[in-house]
Structure formats: C-alpha cells, structure tokens
C-alpha cells in the first residue's frame, strides 16, 4: 500500500490569525508586506522604540481610523491615516516629521488589499514629507473588526515664532476656508450606499502641511487653524468660538460647496456644514493680513478654492451665526448625534 501523503495548503493570500502571533508569519508580513514600502533608516532597525533627534518645541498627536469602506474615490484608509495625522500636527503650526502606524487586521483580509493600503501610506507619507518610524500589527478573529483599523501617532516641531491654537481667535479676525466643504463625507457615504453622480466626486483627503507652510510664509498673524473633519465646518467653528470665548459670523453665499455635494445633501436631508472633510482647513487671520494669506493660499493646489467666509466677533461669545442667502440670520449649533458614522 503506497504511503498516504497529507499536504496542508496555507492561505498565503489572506490574513490568518497566525499573522498576529508574533511568530514566523508575523515576521513575514512585516518584512514582505510592510517594510519594502515604508523602510527608512529608523524603521529598518526594528527596535522596540524609534530613536529620534528632533529640535525645538514638539507637537504630538494620536488618532484612530475606522472608515467604512476602506477604499473610496480619492483615497483609502491608509492615505486617510497619514493625512489626518499630518493635518492635526499642521493645525498647531508644526512641521510634521515622524509617524507611527498600528494595523488592527481582521482575519481573512486579502493580503493584496493590505499591500495596496501600505503602498498608499508610502505615497501619502512621501507627499507630506514625513517618515513612518514605528508600527505594529495585530490580527483579530473574523467578525470582530471590519477588515482593517489603523491607529497612528505623529510628532512634529513648532518654530519659535509660531503660536497657533483654538484659543487664539481674536475679535476682528477674518475667517478663511481653504476650499469646498462636504466632499469626503459624501464620497464615503455614496460608496457605502451605492449613490451615483453625473460627474466623478472624490474625497478631498490630502496633507495640508505644505499649504500651512505657505500661509505662514505670507504672514505670522495666523491665530487659529483647524481642520473640519467629523462634525464638519459647523462643529469646528463652534469649537473655536467656545475655546476662544468669541462669536463667529459666517455668510452662506461665501461658503464654497460643490454642486454634487449640495444635491446629495438635499436628497439625503443633510446640511453640508455638518459633513466631514479630510483636506480642508479653517483659519482665523488678522484683518490686515487676511488678503495676503488668501492670495498665497490660492497659489497652492489645496487652496485654489479658498475664500473669506466670515469674521470673528466679540459679542455673544460662544455663538456661531450665519447670514443666509435670504438675508436672515440662522444660529449654527454644534452637531448633535452622528448622521454619517464611520466616516474616518
């Protein structure tokens, strides 16, 4: 009787629980799927902590990304994680330098999808001028995550002359928005719900540190920067008004909104002011410098649609109001509830 040969077929094209064991498969995924795209002298050492040598004041941030779906027009969860973290650093005037990324992977994720996301991380980090210097992978049972979650941390340095904070908006400041609102939220929602548009709408996901650098080159009198992500422009303006103990007045006809976003919001019963963005910023700038900063922003690829949309006021601190196209005044409150979950 011939011997019975039993072969075990490994699903090398899928993530297995064993990829999170810390053993051979865990090392394989790091060396074969992550390091080739992200390697740099700091990360390549594979020590338990990255040794960095920054100079000056430090900015540090952390975030987590759970967007669903993980791929969408204009980006994916990898690009989103890099840009979101870079932008958080840029919003305090920091020059981003280093990121860490931790991947929480659901068993069964195609390895090709992970590698596509890692390549996207590489391209986004290159565009932002940052290095991924530390990371981690964990694999969880099928059904206990939604394909892939990413946790990040970021470090940057703040020039001595820069003092930007949500607490620094001053009465008289002009309010500058870097471009159209609601693009990212509507794109993700449309992918999730199968909505189609006559023209291709893409997420605005982008690294904004280059734009911020150009703005600061034009003027040091930028008092506050924020990126209106979850909760949209309306919520961010309320946060600034509360932190700085000021009021904010905006003008409906000055706020740039794409026709596709406006139509989708009208159909779905949403307000574009509350829809998430991932590549826009709002700035409060000294009135004497606002025009100069705006002109500089319009020269940058991520500021071409920038506009002055309002001003900071002293009366009724903590309140945001909008003058509508009909000439009436409407109170813009902070978002209540979560109309668009899993948007970033």
TIPA-52432 format. One record per residue (C-alpha): residue number from 1; x, y, z. Coordinates in steps of 0.05 Angstrom, whole numbers, plus 5000, padded with zeros to 4 digits. Each point is the difference from the previous one (the first is absolute). Example, Ala and Ser with C-alpha at 12.3 -4.5 7.8 and 13.67 -1.06 7.14 Angstrom:
BEGIN
     n      x      y      z
     1   5246   4910   5156
     2   5027   5069   4987
This chain:
BEGIN
     n      x      y      z
     1   5000   5000   5000
     2   5031   5067   4980
     3   5012   5050   5055
     4   4946   5053   5012
     5   5027   5070   4991
     6   4962   5055   5035
     7   5012   5071   4975
     8   4979   5063   5036
     9   4981   5058   4955
    10   5014   5067   5032
    11   4958   5060   4980
    12   5060   5044   4986
    13   4956   5051   4964
    14   4957   5011   5062
    15   5015   5027   5069
    16   4998   4943   5051
    17   4996   5004   5075
    18   5071   4972   5000
    19   5023   5064   4967
    20   4988   5033   5068
    21   5035   4947   5041
    22   5068   5033   5002
    23   5031   4939   4966
    24   5025   4985   4931
    25   4938   5024   4963
    26   4999   5065   5040
    27   5072   5013   4980
    28   4985   4982   4928
    29   4944   5051   4994
    30   5045   5054   5029
    31   5059   4984   4956
    32   4962   4983   4936
    33   4939   5045   5001
    34   5017   5060   5044
    35   5075   5015   5000
    36   5010   5000   4924
    37   4954   5060   4993
    38   5013   5037   5066
    39   5073   4985   5016
    40   5046   5056   5023
    41   5063   4999   5044
    42   4960   5010   5064
    43   4945   4949   4986
    44   5048   4948   4969
    45   5034   4990   5068
    46   4936   4966   5025
    47   5015   5018   5072
    48   4945   5004   5052
    49   5000   5076   4995
    50   5024   5049   4948
    51   5058   5045   5021
    52   4988   5071   4974
    53   5038   5065   5006
    54   4952   5057   4989
    55   5017   5072   5018
    56   4954   5056   5025
    57   4930   4998   5029
    58   4965   4934   4988
    59   4929   4987   4977
    60   4972   4930   5012
    61   4933   4970   4978
    62   4965   4933   4995
    63   4939   4976   4962
    64   4963   4938   4977
    65   4968   4985   4933
    66   4940   4954   4991
    67   4971   5025   4934
    68   4951   4954   4963
    69   5011   4984   4943
    70   5076   4998   5005
    71   5007   5020   4926
    72   4964   5060   4970
    73   5009   5048   4942
    74   5059   5045   5015
    75   5031   4957   5054
    76   4998   4943   5049
    77   5009   4988   5074
    78   5076   5003   4993
    79   5002   5068   4966
    80   4947   5024   5049
    81   5042   4979   5060
    82   5063   5035   4976
    83   4965   5064   4977
    84   4956   5004   5062
    85   5059   4995   5047
    86   5044   5048   4960
    87   4943   5050   4999
    88   4989   4997   5075
    89   5073   5020   5009
    90   4996   5054   4947
    91   4940   5032   5035
    92   5045   5024   5056
    93   5051   5025   4951
    94   5047   4940   5008
    95   5044   4971   4947
    96   4983   4926   5000
    97   5060   4952   5002
    98   4983   4931   5025
    99   4940   4953   5002
   100   4984   4933   5031
   101   4946   4954   4972
   102   4968   4940   5034
   103   4958   4954   4956
   104   4943   4962   5032
   105   4983   4949   4947
   106   4940   4954   4995
   107   5014   4928   4984
   108   4984   4987   4927
   109   5021   5068   4972
   110   5032   4987   4932
   111   5075   5012   5004
   112   4995   5038   4934
   113   4954   5052   5033
   114   5047   5009   5058
   115   5059   5010   4953
   116   4959   5050   4959
   117   4986   5040   5063
   118   5073   4997   5022
   119   5020   5028   4932
   120   4949   5055   5009
   121   5031   5016   5068
   122   5068   5004   4966
   123   4975   5049   4947
   124   4963   5043   5050
   125   5060   5003   5047
   126   5045   5019   4941
   127   4952   5056   4980
   128   4999   5026   5071
   129   5075   4994   5010
   130   4994   4955   5062
   131   5031   4933   5019
   132   4964   4941   5031
   133   5049   4980   5055
   134   4961   4952   5043
   135   4942   4952   4993
   136   4963   4939   5023
   137   4953   4947   4972
   138   4945   4962   5036
   139   4953   4949   4969
   140   4931   4988   5030
   141   4948   4947   4988
   142   4955   5004   4939
   143   4939   5042   5018
   144   5032   5039   5057
   145   5026   5057   4956
   146   4979   5027   4932
   147   5059   4980   4955
   148   5051   5050   5027
   149   5007   5054   5053
   150   5061   5045   5005
   151   5027   5037   5061
   152   5051   5055   4990
   153   5045   5047   5039
   154   5038   5059   4972
   155   5056   5046   5022
   156   5019   5068   4972
   157   5039   5062   5019
   158   4971   5070   5009
   159   5042   5060   4980
   160   5013   5048   5057
   161   4962   5058   4967
   162   4936   4959   4989
   163   4943   5003   5050
   164   4937   4968   4971
   165   4944   4971   5043
   166   4925   4993   5002
   167   5004   5048   5059
   168   5032   5057   4959
   169   4943   5025   4956
   170   4991   5075   5011
   171   4943   5048   4986
   172   5011   5031   4932
   173   5035   4939   4971
   174   4978   4979   4931
   175   4978   4928   4989
   176   5032   4965   4940
   177   4976   4932   4975
   178   5049   4963   4954
   179   4948   4970   4953
   180   4935   4963   4989
   181   4966   4966   5058
   182   4969   4931   5007
   183   5038   4964   4945
   184   5029   4944   5042
   185   4937   4983   5039
   186   4956   4997   4938
   187   5051   4957   4962
   188   5005   4949   5056
   189   4924   4999   5009
   190   4989   4992   4925
   191   5047   4940   4998
   192   4964   4970   5059
   193   4930   5011   4974
   194   5014   4991   4925
   195   4983   5072   4980
   196   5023   5023   4931
   197   5015   5070   4975
   198   5002   5028   4930
   199   5072   5021   5011
   200   5054   4965   5040
   201   5003   5025   5071
   202   5063   4984   5040
   203   5019   5006   5073
   204   5040   5062   5016
   205   5048   4959   5043
   206   5067   5036   4996
   207   5060   5021   5043
   208   4994   5074   5018
   209   5068   5013   5031
   210   5026   5029   4935
   211   4941   5048   4995
   212   5010   5021   5072
   213   5074   5014   4987
   214   4981   5045   4942
   215   4950   5037   5043
   216   5051   5011   5056
   217   5050   5025   4948
   218   4948   5053   4980
   219   4985   5021   5072
   220   5015   4981   5072
   221   4933   5031   5021
   222   4962   4936   4993
   223   4968   4989   5067
   224   4960   4936   4993
   225   4999   4940   4952
   226   4953   4941   5001
   227   4982   4944   4952
   228   4924   4990   4998
   229   4998   4924   5000
   230   4945   4963   5039
   231   4942   5047   5014
   232   5020   5043   4940
   233   5011   5075   4996
   234   4942   5017   5047
   235   5027   4959   5058
   236   5071   5026   4990
   237   4977   5072   5001
   238   4962   4987   5065
   239   5062   4970   5031
   240   5041   5061   4981
   241   4947   5048   5027
   242   4997   4961   5066
   243   5076   4993   5008
   244   5015   5073   4984
   245   4938   5029   5035
   246   4979   5037   4937
   247   4942   4998   4951
   248   5005   4984   4926
   249   4959   5027   4943
   250   5001   4965   4932
   251   4965   5014   4934
   252   4964   4944   4964
   253   5014   5027   4930
   254   5075   5002   5014
   255   5007   4926   5020
   256   5023   4958   4940
   257   4960   4936   4990
   258   5003   4955   4939
   259   4935   4991   4962
   260   5004   4924   5009
   261   5008   5007   5075
   262   4944   5051   5005
   263   4953   4954   4960
   264   5018   4938   5040
   265   4989   5037   5065
   266   4933   5026   4976
   267   4979   4930   4980
   268   5023   4968   5065
   269   4976   5055   5046
   270   5070   5021   5022
   271   5032   5068   5010
   272   5069   5007   4964
   273   5024   5041   5060
   274   4998   4936   5043
   275   5030   4952   4950
   276   5072   4976   5011
   277   5061   5026   4962
   278   5070   4971   4999
   279   5040   5050   4959
   280   4973   5068   5021
   281   5019   5050   5054
   282   4969   5061   5032
   283   5045   5058   5022
   284   4989   5063   5041
   285   5047   5054   4975
   286   5014   5071   5020
   287   4957   5045   4954
   288   5062   5038   4976
   289   5030   4935   4975
   290   4940   4960   4977
   291   5002   5021   4927
   292   5075   4984   4995
   293   4990   4932   5031
   294   4940   4985   4954
   295   5040   5019   4938
   296   5056   4953   5022
   297   4951   4943   5013
   298   4970   5006   4931
   299   5068   4986   4970
   300   5003   4932   5035
   301   4966   4938   4972
   302   4960   4990   5064
   303   4979   5072   5006
   304   4976   5019   4930
   305   4927   5006   5023
   306   5017   5037   5065
   307   4953   5056   5021
   308   4988   5048   5056
   309   4934   4976   5029
   310   4990   5042   5063
   311   5032   5034   5059
   312   5010   4994   5074
   313   4957   5043   5046
   314   5002   5020   5073
   315   4926   5001   5018
   316   4963   4936   5020
   317   5062   4958   5013
   318   4994   4926   4984
   319   4948   5011   4945
   320   5005   4987   4925
   321   4950   5034   4954
   322   4991   4999   4925
   323   4970   5053   4956
   324   4960   4960   4949
   325   4990   5013   4926
   326   4930   5026   5018
   327   5030   5053   5045
   328   4977   4967   5064
   329   5045   4979   5058
   330   5005   4927   5022
   331   5034   4972   5061
   332   5050   4946   4982
   333   5004   4951   5058
   334   5048   4943   5012
   335   4983   4933   4969
   336   4954   4957   5043
   337   5001   4925   4986
   338   5038   4965   4944
   339   4965   5004   4932
   340   5060   4971   4963
   341   5035   4946   5042
   342   5067   4968   4982
   343   5021   5058   4956
   344   5074   5002   5021
